[in-house]
Amino acid sequence: MHRYAVIDFETNGLMPGQGGRALEVAAVLVEDGRITDSWASLMNPGVHVSAFITELTGITQAMVRAAPPPEKVMAEIHDFVGDATLVAHNASFDRRFWQHELAIMGRAAPADFLCTVLIARRLYPWAPNHRLATLVDLHRIQVQGRHHRALADADMTAKLLLQMHADLAALYADDAQAAAVTTPDFLAHYQKTARHKLKSTGQQG
């Protein structure tokens, strides 16, 4: 059984080394081909929430001020995720904040994430772009909540991951690798391999 934890952060900046801190984090667990659990919380790192971030996410300064400290939130989500394989959409962004926030409290964080952007570029080369909102619309994925909130985005990414599992299983159904296409090792290899060496889906109608 393969257990995935889809992670999403909402933050006040793009880079943790340049003053960026996490304002909200969520994790959605995927096991046995279905979503099994989720966890999310705002956090208060003591930073300013700009009007731009409020407009983008709906997260206000007052909401952050009333939230628990990052040490409590990150400890709880770290325990919730456990040894699951980590997944994110545009994983380089979320990985930076995952590692940064855990490092502040002295917890080790794995460097390896599966990235649904990288997988999508190879699996859906026909898509106009590979932003989460675009892929959600293309696959008619149900949206619960608003874009740019951690739990909603993590939930959409988890559903996209399941769509990818199904599409890869169909593509490789007659291949020797058929039984392995939803495993972390296969997905890690797929996202790093040149597109012309892989099977990909055709244009959607």
N, C-alpha and C positions, 0 to 999 in steps of 0.2 A: 504494500500500500504506500502510495506517495502522498505526502502532505505538503501543501503549499500555503504560504502566508503572503497575501498580497498587501503591500504596504503603500500608504500614501501620506504625505506631509503637506500641510499648508504652513507657509512661513512668511516672515516679514522681509525676506531678501533672497537672493539667488545663491549666495555663497556664505557658508558658516564661518569661514576665515575672515570675512569682511563685514562682520556684524550681523549676519543673518542668523536667526534663531527660529526654531519650530514653534508655531502657535497652536497646531492641532495635528494629531496623528491618528491613523486608523489601521487596523489589520483585519482582513477577511480570510478565513481559512477555507481551503478547497481540499477535499479528500474524497476518494472513490468517485470522481466525476461529478461532484456536487458541492455546493457551498454548505458548510456545516456550522459555522460560528463567525462572530465578528466582535470587534472591540474598538472603541474610539473615545478620545477625550481631547478637549482643549487643554492647554497648559499656559502657565504664566512665567515666561522667562525674564520679565521685567524690562521689556523693550517697547518702543513706540509702535503703534499700529497705524499706518498711514491711511489717508482717505482712499488712496488707490487700492490698497489691500482690502479695505472694508467694502469698496464697490465691487471688487473682483470676487471676494469670498463670502461676504456677509458677516465676517468676523469683526467685531467692534472692540475698541479699547476696553470698554466696560466688561464685555464677555471674557476677555483675556485676564483682566484684573481679578475677576471672581473665580478663575480656574485654579486647579492644583499646581504645585510647583513641578518643573520638568523632572526632577529626581523621582518623584512619586509616579508620574505618568509613564516615564520611560522604564522604570523598574517593572511596572505592571504589564506593559505591552511586551517587554522582553520576555517575561515569564509566560505570558499568554502565547507568544509565538513559539517558544521552545526551540526544538531542533528542526522546524519546518524549513523547506527551501524557500528563500525569499524571492519575491517577484514584485516588480513595479513597472509602471508605464513611464518611459524615460528614466530608467533606473539610476543613471549616473547622478541625477539630482537627488532622488530620495536616499540613495546610498550615502551620499555625503552627509546628510542630516542625521541619518540613522547612526552612522559611525561617530559623528561629532557629539550628538546628545548623549550617547552611551559612554563615550570617552570621558566626558565631563564628570560622570559619576563613577568612573573606574570600571566599567563593564566592557568586556571584549565584544566586538561586533564582527561577524564574518564579512569579508570583502566581496563575496560572490553573490550577485543578484541575477535572476533571469529578467530580461527586459522585453516587454511586449511590443515596444517600438521596434527593436531590432528584429524580433520574430516577424512582426507585421510587414516590415520592408521586404522580407524574403518570401513570406507566405502570400501577401496581397500586393504584389508589385504594381497592379493596375489601379490601386486606390489613389485618389487625387492628392492626398497627403496621409500621414500616419498619426495625426493628433487623435487623442482619445475620443473627442466629440465626433470627429469624422467617422472613425471606425465603429463607434456605437450606433450612429445613424445608418451606416452601410449594412450593418448586421441586424438592424432593428432590435437592438438590445434594450430591454426595459430599464428606464432611468428612475431610481428612487432617490429623492432629494435633489439638490442642485449641483451643477458642475462647480468645481473648485471648493467643495467641502470634502474633507478627508474621507469620511465614511462612504459618501456617494461615489466619489471617484474610485476608491478601493473596490467597492461593490461592482461598478461598471467594468473595472479592469479584471476582476475575478471572473465575471461573465464572459468577457472577451477571451480570457485564458481558456475557459471551457469550450468556447467556439473554436479556438485554435486547436485544442486537443481533438475535437471532432473532425475538423478539416484535415489535419495531419493524418489522422487514422484512416480517413477515406483515401487520401493521396497515396499512402504507403500500404494500403490493404493487401496488395499482392507482392509486397516486398519482404525480404528477409528481416527487415527491421520493424515489421508491423507491430510486434508486441511491445516494442520499446518507445514508440513515438510520444508517449505522454510522460516519459520519465525525465527527471532533471538532467541526466547526462545527455540524452538525445536533444533536449531543448537547448542546453548550453552549447552543444556542438552546432546545432542548426543556426542559432543566432550569430555565431562567429564565422560561418562558412560563406564564401562568395555565392551570390544568388544564382549564378549560372550553373553551379554544381548541385543545386537543390531542386526538389519538386516544389511547385507553387500552384496556387489555385488560378483559375481563369477569371475573366471579367464577370462580375455579378450582373444579373439582369435587374 
